[in-house]
């Protein structure tokens, strides 16, 4: 369904398990950024009532996920650290900006595909975590979030198709998948969701 070209090496979980506080902090901030992204999408595309409704629901869900991660952090006696820079998302953002041909529709499609890509990789990483981590609570937690991320991915792709008038969204998504495959090889070496 996600069509990602390169799967995450399950040994990445061994890195994650060495510093659970770090992965949880990184994950919490990823959820906050996802909520902020949904609000930004509303701000620049308020003419689409269905999109606004769905992005409001998505933003609420992402903030709830932030709270869930923070609750786990507190329950374990850990501390929510400072926000982390996400190099992977930064590279996707640069690609999005370079690819925007300047039209409003193109910008919309690029933002939707950028968002879909982040959700797709997060979904895939949560699946790897749920299947490989030696922590029953976190395995169950990441399995539940994996399903949520898959739904978000579908939402973003759906809106790119719905409002991407005149743009071959399928062709553009294949280009995004190719680009993501070219950069993901650098990641999976740190205890962060995308790192």
Secondary structure, DSSP 8 states (H G I E B T S, - for coil): ----SS---TTHHHHHHT-HHHHHHHHHHHHHHHHHHHHHHHHH-TT-HHHHHHHHHHHHHHHHHHHHHHHHHHHTT---------HHHHHHHHHHHHH--S-HHHHHHHHHHHHHHHHHHHHHHHHHHHHH-S-HHHHHHHHHHHHHHHHHHHHHHHHHHHH-TTS-HHHHHHHHHHHHHHHHTT-SSSSSS--
